[in-house]
């Protein structure tokens, strides 16, 4: 491994980790998600691509991209993986992901 490995020899004290989780939880409780945002986050958590999401709800891929851009801004997330981590640590999951997606498919 090179010295540029991001997590080499880095440890975070448990107290600091708990403090971060508590902060995520407080911040997430103040943010309101629309039903569509919740739905898209559920699908993302299940591994669906933007293309699959767009086809599933009959909107453009660009619209999906815009939803996730706004979600990342709301939660100050660097990328979608970070977004899901924040939401999970903030206590907004579980959102009944599989059940919601199956209901959507059965209604179409």
Secondary structure, DSSP 8 states (H G I E B T S, - for coil): --TT-TTTT----HHHHHHHHHHHHHHHHH----HHHHHHHHHHHTT--HHHHHHHHT--HHHHHHHHHHHHHHHT-SSHHHHHHHHHHTT-----HHHHHHHHHHH-
